[in-house]
Amino acid sequence: MVHQNRILQLFLFICTSFVSSSSIPWPPKENYFDQTLDHFSFQARNLTFKQRYLYEDKWFKPNGPIFFYCGNEGEIGGFWNNTGLVFELAPSFNAFILFAEHRYYGKSLPFDKSFQQPYIQYLSIGQALADYAYLIEGIKNKFNMTRSPVVAFGGSYGGMLAAYMRAKYPHIVKGALAASAPVRWVAGEGNFHDFFEAVTKDYHDADPKCSEKIKNAFTVAVQLSQKPDVGYKQLSEQLRLCQPIENDFEFYWMLKWARNAFVMMAMLDYPYKASFMASLPPNPVNVSCKNALSAIDPIPTLREAVGVFYNSSQSLMCFDYKTQFIECADITGCGLGNDSLAWDFQSCTEMNLHDDSDSTTSDMFTSLPLTKQQVTSYCQQKWGVTPAFNQLSTFFGDYIWKTASNIIFSNGNLDPWMGGGVSFSS
């Protein structure tokens, strides 16, 4: 009962407090856990890999809670440095902070050739959740915290994992805070078209003329592409591209590159300067709109607007759109480096946010479809896998928000993922 009351106090504190900025311990304490490679094979249970984790125990007192961050699609240090809430809460609750790195991301690579078949086959949500369950139990024993309740935290995909941990391992995780977790979309509810409409709303709310001007810029770009001999040259010059557009494939790559900038700025529209995923000024959507409205012609409008994301330092003489945006199975893009390979694979297997996803007439983008058929073809060619479009819906469905308990779903009003989150009580 003491644990239950303490968890209730924590949830009330989260719901009523304002989180101010504070100093996050750096560098974090780091260690590795001998993790089972395949939790679902009795023949392979002797195979292990080193799973990285970060922790801070300076606020912990006996029987205090463990604040467990469910690492998501990236190196765990980046999430440690940009998740201030747990560090705000820890002193008040005498909590132990534990950040787990997701398998196949950062330094938690099971193989030297982790991103090749057959080695990448062990990258799945089920394996990652089991990793976290065993890691929590191992850390509790190592630090003599067997009576400490665990609260899971996470954002975006990590928020999904936090909710899934509470639902799948309720005897281990007593509560969860799932921020910007699109659990409804992956459960087959709602409409992913809402994503691009939400991005557009962010720009419209900054200035109605801004979203209109950006929409017009995309329209003019498509019109120029109808006369490729002169249109591609004009686009390349006015956008200041390092490599000129030479064919339709490169033209649509450029459009996705441009759309990606607006999507990322909407997702990272913090009121303070941030370097998480990109170096951005405070309120990047507002800055992008200011730049767009200062331009006279449509294509320079596009250039100045996306430059806030791709050239925040204003040091680039041209945009290398082919390296700044890598097309993958995720319609919002996968980023660069090994982490992008891992996320591309997950987008090809379980993390399918595709309902023949595309822009609509109600958003500011042009039509850039990514259908299930296209994704399937890409994934079969790239990874030799066929997407399981309904797997998460089958595994979890609406159970997460209709039956599971002690989960706080938080959604930012400016966050494009809000439409896929849970915004009601059950």
C-alpha positions as CSV (number, residue, x, y, z in Angstrom):
1,M,0.0,0.0,0.0
2,V,2.9,2.3,0.7
3,H,4.1,1.8,-2.9
4,Q,0.7,2.5,-4.3
5,N,0.3,5.7,-2.3
6,R,3.7,6.8,-3.4
7,I,2.9,6.2,-7.1
8,L,-0.4,8.1,-6.7
9,Q,1.6,11.0,-5.2
10,L,3.9,10.9,-8.2
11,F,1.1,11.0,-10.7
12,L,-0.6,13.9,-9.0
13,F,2.7,15.8,-8.8
14,I,3.2,15.3,-12.6
15,C,-0.3,16.4,-13.4
16,T,-0.2,19.6,-11.3
17,S,3.4,20.8,-11.4
18,F,5.3,23.1,-13.8
19,V,8.6,21.7,-14.9
20,S,11.3,24.3,-14.9
21,S,14.8,24.0,-16.3
22,S,17.4,22.4,-14.1
23,S,20.9,21.0,-14.3
24,I,21.0,17.4,-15.7
25,P,24.0,15.4,-14.3
26,W,26.7,15.2,-17.0
27,P,28.5,13.0,-17.8
28,P,26.0,10.3,-16.6
29,K,27.1,7.2,-14.9
30,E,27.4,4.5,-17.5
31,N,27.5,0.7,-17.4
32,Y,26.6,-2.4,-19.5
33,F,24.2,-5.3,-18.8
34,D,24.6,-8.8,-20.1
35,Q,21.4,-9.0,-22.1
36,T,19.9,-12.1,-23.7
37,L,19.9,-11.9,-27.5
38,D,16.7,-13.8,-28.1
39,H,14.2,-14.0,-25.2
40,F,11.8,-16.2,-27.2
41,S,14.1,-19.1,-28.2
42,F,15.2,-21.7,-25.7
43,Q,18.0,-22.9,-28.0
44,A,19.6,-19.4,-28.2
45,R,19.2,-18.2,-24.6
46,N,22.9,-18.6,-23.9
47,L,23.7,-15.9,-26.5
48,T,24.1,-12.4,-25.0
49,F,25.1,-8.8,-25.9
50,K,26.1,-5.8,-23.9
51,Q,23.2,-3.4,-23.4
52,R,24.2,0.1,-22.3
53,Y,22.4,1.9,-19.6
54,L,22.9,5.3,-17.8
55,Y,21.9,5.9,-14.2
56,E,22.0,8.4,-11.3
57,D,21.6,7.3,-7.7
58,K,22.5,10.5,-5.8
59,W,18.9,11.2,-4.8
60,F,18.0,7.6,-4.0
61,K,16.9,6.5,-0.6
62,P,15.8,3.0,0.5
63,N,12.5,2.0,-1.0
64,G,12.4,5.0,-3.2
65,P,11.0,4.6,-6.7
66,I,13.0,3.8,-9.9
67,F,12.4,6.2,-12.7
68,F,13.0,4.1,-15.8
69,Y,13.4,5.8,-19.2
70,C,12.5,3.5,-22.1
71,G,15.1,4.2,-24.7
72,N,13.8,4.7,-28.2
73,E,15.3,5.1,-31.7
74,G,18.6,6.7,-30.9
75,E,21.7,6.9,-28.7
76,I,20.6,7.0,-25.1
77,G,22.8,10.0,-24.2
78,G,20.7,12.3,-26.3
79,F,17.6,11.3,-24.5
80,W,19.3,11.7,-21.1
81,N,20.3,15.2,-22.0
82,N,16.8,16.2,-23.2
83,T,14.5,14.6,-20.7
84,G,14.5,17.1,-17.8
85,L,11.3,16.0,-16.2
86,V,12.7,12.9,-14.5
87,F,15.5,15.0,-13.0
88,E,13.0,17.5,-11.8
89,L,11.0,14.8,-10.0
90,A,13.8,12.6,-8.7
91,P,14.9,14.7,-5.7
92,S,11.3,15.0,-4.4
93,F,10.7,11.3,-4.6
94,N,14.2,10.0,-3.6
95,A,14.3,8.2,-6.9
96,F,16.9,6.2,-8.7
97,I,17.1,7.2,-12.4
98,L,17.7,4.5,-15.0
99,F,17.9,5.1,-18.8
100,A,18.1,2.0,-20.9
101,E,19.5,2.1,-24.5
102,H,17.3,0.3,-27.0
103,R,18.9,-2.7,-28.7
104,Y,20.5,-2.0,-32.1
105,Y,20.8,1.7,-31.2
106,G,23.8,3.7,-29.9
107,K,26.4,1.4,-28.4
108,S,24.0,-1.5,-27.8
109,L,24.8,-3.4,-30.9
110,P,24.5,-7.2,-30.7
111,F,26.8,-7.9,-33.7
112,D,29.6,-6.3,-35.7
113,K,27.3,-6.6,-38.7
114,S,24.1,-5.7,-36.7
115,F,22.4,-4.1,-39.7
116,Q,22.7,-7.0,-42.1
117,Q,20.6,-10.1,-42.4
118,P,20.3,-12.4,-40.6
119,Y,21.8,-10.4,-37.7
120,I,19.1,-7.7,-37.6
121,Q,16.3,-10.2,-37.1
122,Y,16.5,-9.8,-33.3
123,L,15.3,-6.2,-33.5
124,S,11.7,-6.1,-32.5
125,I,9.4,-4.4,-29.9
126,G,8.8,-7.6,-28.1
127,Q,12.6,-8.2,-27.7
128,A,13.1,-4.6,-26.5
129,L,10.4,-4.9,-23.9
130,A,11.8,-8.1,-22.6
131,D,15.2,-6.4,-22.5
132,Y,13.8,-3.7,-20.3
133,A,12.1,-6.2,-18.0
134,Y,15.3,-8.2,-17.4
135,L,17.4,-5.0,-17.1
136,I,15.1,-3.6,-14.4
137,E,15.2,-6.8,-12.4
138,G,19.0,-7.0,-12.8
139,I,19.5,-3.4,-11.6
140,K,17.1,-3.8,-8.7
141,N,19.2,-6.8,-7.5
142,K,22.5,-5.1,-8.2
143,F,21.7,-2.0,-6.2
144,N,19.6,-3.7,-3.5
145,M,16.3,-2.1,-4.6
146,T,14.1,-5.1,-4.7
147,R,11.3,-3.2,-2.9
148,S,11.4,-0.1,-5.1
149,P,8.5,0.5,-7.4
150,V,9.2,1.3,-11.1
151,V,7.7,4.1,-13.1
152,A,8.4,4.0,-16.8
153,F,8.9,7.2,-18.8
154,G,9.2,7.7,-22.6
155,G,8.4,10.0,-25.5
156,S,7.2,9.2,-29.0
157,Y,8.2,5.6,-29.8
158,G,9.7,5.5,-26.3
159,G,6.3,6.6,-24.9
160,M,4.7,3.7,-26.7
161,L,7.2,1.4,-25.0
162,A,6.5,2.9,-21.6
163,A,2.8,2.2,-22.0
164,Y,3.5,-1.3,-23.4
165,M,5.8,-2.0,-20.4
166,R,3.0,-1.1,-18.0
167,A,0.5,-3.2,-20.0
168,K,2.7,-6.3,-20.6
169,Y,4.7,-6.3,-17.4
170,P,2.4,-4.7,-14.7
171,H,4.2,-6.8,-12.0
172,I,7.4,-5.0,-12.8
173,V,6.3,-1.5,-13.9
174,K,3.7,0.1,-11.5
175,G,3.0,3.1,-13.7
176,A,4.0,4.9,-16.8
177,L,4.2,8.4,-18.4
178,A,3.8,8.1,-22.1
179,A,4.5,11.4,-23.9
180,S,3.5,11.9,-27.5
181,A,2.9,8.2,-27.9
182,P,0.9,7.4,-31.1
183,V,-0.6,4.2,-29.7
184,R,-3.9,4.8,-31.4
185,W,-2.5,5.1,-34.9
186,V,-0.5,1.9,-34.6
187,A,-3.6,0.2,-33.2
188,G,-5.4,1.1,-36.4
189,E,-7.5,3.9,-34.9
190,G,-7.7,7.4,-36.2
191,N,-6.3,8.8,-39.5
192,F,-2.6,9.4,-40.1
193,H,-3.6,12.2,-42.5
194,D,-4.1,14.2,-39.3
195,F,-0.3,14.2,-38.9
196,F,0.3,16.6,-41.9
197,E,-2.8,18.6,-41.1
198,A,-1.4,19.1,-37.6
199,V,1.9,20.3,-39.0
200,T,0.0,22.8,-41.2
201,K,-2.0,24.0,-38.2
202,D,1.2,24.8,-36.4
203,Y,2.3,27.1,-39.2
204,H,-1.2,28.5,-39.7
205,D,-1.4,29.3,-35.9
206,A,2.0,31.1,-36.2
207,D,0.6,33.2,-39.1
208,P,-2.3,32.3,-41.4
209,K,-0.4,33.9,-44.3
210,C,2.6,31.6,-43.6
211,S,0.9,28.3,-44.3
212,E,-0.8,29.8,-47.3
213,K,2.5,31.0,-48.7
214,I,4.2,27.6,-48.1
215,K,1.4,25.8,-49.8
216,N,1.7,28.1,-52.8
217,A,5.4,27.5,-52.9
218,F,4.9,23.7,-53.2
219,T,2.2,24.3,-55.9
220,V,4.6,26.5,-57.9
221,A,7.4,23.9,-57.5
222,V,5.1,21.2,-59.0
223,Q,4.1,23.6,-61.8
224,L,7.8,24.2,-62.7
225,S,8.4,20.5,-62.8
226,Q,5.9,20.2,-65.7
227,K,8.6,21.8,-67.9
228,P,11.6,19.9,-66.6
229,D,14.1,21.4,-69.1
230,V,13.8,24.9,-67.6
231,G,11.9,24.1,-64.5
232,Y,14.4,21.9,-62.8
233,K,17.2,24.4,-63.5
234,Q,15.2,27.2,-62.0
235,L,14.3,25.2,-59.0
236,S,17.9,24.1,-58.4
237,E,19.2,27.6,-58.7
238,Q,16.5,29.3,-56.6
239,L,16.7,26.6,-53.9
240,R,20.5,26.8,-54.0
241,L,20.9,23.0,-54.2
242,C,24.4,21.6,-54.3
243,Q,23.4,19.1,-56.9
244,P,20.9,20.1,-59.6
245,I,17.6,18.3,-60.0
246,E,17.9,16.2,-63.2
247,N,14.8,13.9,-63.2
248,D,11.4,13.3,-61.7
249,F,12.9,11.0,-59.0
250,E,15.2,13.7,-57.7
251,F,12.4,16.2,-57.9
252,Y,10.2,14.2,-55.6
253,W,13.2,13.6,-53.3
254,M,13.6,17.3,-53.0
255,L,9.9,17.8,-52.2
256,K,10.2,15.2,-49.4
257,W,13.4,16.9,-48.2
258,A,11.5,20.2,-48.0
259,R,8.4,18.6,-46.3
260,N,10.7,16.9,-43.8
261,A,12.0,20.3,-42.6
262,F,8.6,21.5,-41.8
263,V,7.7,18.3,-40.0
264,M,10.8,18.3,-37.9
265,M,10.4,21.9,-36.9
266,A,6.8,21.2,-35.8
267,M,7.9,18.3,-33.7
268,L,10.8,20.3,-32.2
269,D,9.0,23.6,-31.7
270,Y,10.4,24.3,-28.3
271,P,10.3,27.8,-26.8
272,Y,14.0,27.6,-26.1
273,K,17.2,26.9,-28.1
274,A,17.6,23.1,-28.6
275,S,20.1,20.8,-30.2
276,F,18.0,17.6,-29.9
277,M,18.0,16.0,-33.4
278,A,18.9,19.4,-34.9
279,S,20.4,22.7,-33.8
280,L,17.4,25.0,-33.7
281,P,16.5,28.5,-32.4
282,P,13.6,29.0,-29.9
283,N,10.2,28.6,-31.6
284,P,11.6,27.4,-34.9
285,V,8.1,27.4,-36.5
286,N,7.8,31.1,-35.9
287,V,11.3,31.8,-37.2
288,S,10.6,29.7,-40.3
289,C,7.4,31.6,-40.9
290,K,9.2,34.9,-40.5
291,N,11.7,33.9,-43.1
292,A,9.0,32.6,-45.4
293,L,7.0,35.8,-45.2
294,S,10.1,37.9,-45.8
295,A,10.7,36.3,-49.2
296,I,9.0,37.7,-52.3
297,D,8.9,34.8,-54.8
298,P,7.5,31.3,-54.1
299,I,10.6,29.1,-54.4
300,P,12.8,31.5,-52.3
301,T,10.0,31.3,-49.8
302,L,10.6,27.5,-49.6
303,R,14.3,28.0,-49.4
304,E,14.2,30.5,-46.6
305,A,11.7,28.5,-44.6
306,V,13.5,25.1,-44.7
307,G,16.8,26.9,-44.1
308,V,15.9,27.3,-40.4
309,F,16.2,23.5,-40.1
310,Y,18.9,22.6,-42.6
311,N,21.1,25.7,-42.2
312,S,20.5,27.1,-38.8
313,S,24.1,28.2,-38.6
314,Q,23.8,30.0,-41.9
315,S,27.2,28.6,-42.9
316,L,26.1,26.4,-45.8
317,M,26.5,27.9,-49.3
318,C,24.1,25.3,-50.7
319,F,21.7,22.5,-49.7
320,D,22.8,18.9,-50.2
321,Y,19.2,17.5,-50.1
322,K,20.3,14.0,-51.0
323,T,22.3,13.6,-47.8
324,Q,20.2,15.9,-45.5
325,F,17.1,13.7,-46.1
326,I,17.2,9.9,-46.6
327,E,14.1,8.3,-47.9
328,C,13.0,5.2,-46.0
329,A,9.9,3.2,-44.9
330,D,8.9,5.9,-42.4
331,I,7.0,8.7,-44.3
332,T,8.5,11.3,-41.9
333,G,12.1,10.1,-42.7
334,C,14.7,8.1,-40.8
335,G,17.6,10.4,-40.3
336,L,21.3,9.5,-40.9
337,G,23.8,6.9,-39.6
338,N,23.3,3.4,-38.0
339,D,20.3,4.5,-35.9
340,S,18.5,5.4,-39.1
341,L,19.1,1.8,-40.4
342,A,17.6,0.4,-37.3
343,W,14.6,2.6,-37.5
344,D,14.1,1.8,-41.2
345,F,14.1,-1.9,-40.3
346,Q,11.5,-1.3,-37.6
347,S,9.4,0.8,-39.9
348,C,9.6,-2.1,-42.3
349,T,8.4,-4.7,-39.8
350,E,6.2,-3.4,-36.9
351,M,6.2,0.4,-36.8
352,N,3.9,0.9,-39.7
353,L,2.1,4.2,-39.7
354,H,0.7,3.8,-43.2
355,D,-2.9,4.0,-44.3
356,D,-1.8,4.8,-47.8
357,S,-0.4,7.9,-46.1
358,D,-0.2,11.1,-48.0
359,S,-0.9,14.8,-47.8
360,T,-4.4,16.1,-48.4
361,T,-6.0,19.2,-49.7
362,S,-6.4,20.4,-46.2
363,D,-2.7,20.6,-45.5
364,M,0.0,22.8,-47.0
365,F,2.0,20.1,-48.8
366,T,1.8,18.6,-52.3
367,S,0.8,15.0,-52.9
368,L,3.7,12.7,-51.9
369,P,2.1,9.3,-51.5
370,L,3.7,6.4,-49.7
371,T,1.3,3.4,-50.0
372,K,1.4,0.1,-48.3
373,Q,2.3,-1.4,-51.7
374,Q,5.2,0.9,-52.1
375,V,6.4,0.3,-48.5
376,T,6.1,-3.5,-49.0
377,S,8.1,-3.4,-52.2
378,Y,10.8,-1.2,-50.6
379,C,11.1,-3.4,-47.5
380,Q,11.3,-6.6,-49.5
381,Q,14.1,-5.2,-51.6
382,K,16.0,-3.4,-48.8
383,W,15.7,-5.9,-45.9
384,G,14.1,-9.0,-47.3
385,V,11.1,-8.6,-45.0
386,T,7.3,-8.1,-45.5
387,P,5.7,-5.5,-43.2
388,A,3.3,-6.8,-40.6
389,F,0.9,-3.9,-40.9
390,N,-1.6,-5.1,-38.2
391,Q,0.8,-6.7,-35.8
392,L,0.8,-4.1,-33.0
393,S,-2.9,-3.7,-33.4
394,T,-3.2,-7.5,-32.8
395,F,-0.7,-7.5,-29.9
396,F,-2.0,-4.5,-28.0
397,G,-5.1,-2.9,-29.8
398,D,-7.1,-0.6,-27.7
399,Y,-6.2,-2.5,-24.5
400,I,-3.6,0.1,-23.7
401,W,-6.0,2.9,-23.0
402,K,-9.2,1.0,-22.3
403,T,-8.0,-1.6,-19.8
404,A,-4.5,-0.9,-18.6
405,S,-4.1,1.3,-15.5
406,N,-1.7,3.9,-14.1
407,I,-0.7,5.3,-17.4
408,I,-0.5,9.1,-18.1
409,F,-0.7,10.0,-21.8
410,S,0.6,13.5,-22.3
411,N,0.2,15.2,-25.7
412,G,1.6,18.6,-26.8
413,N,-0.9,20.9,-28.5
414,L,1.7,21.7,-31.1
415,D,2.9,18.1,-31.6
416,P,2.0,16.5,-34.9
417,W,1.8,13.1,-33.2
418,M,-1.1,14.4,-31.0
419,G,-3.7,12.9,-33.3
420,G,-2.3,9.4,-32.6
421,G,-2.1,9.8,-28.9
422,V,-4.7,9.2,-26.2
423,S,-6.4,12.4,-25.2
424,F,-9.2,11.1,-23.0
425,S,-9.6,9.3,-19.7
426,S,-10.8,5.7,-19.2
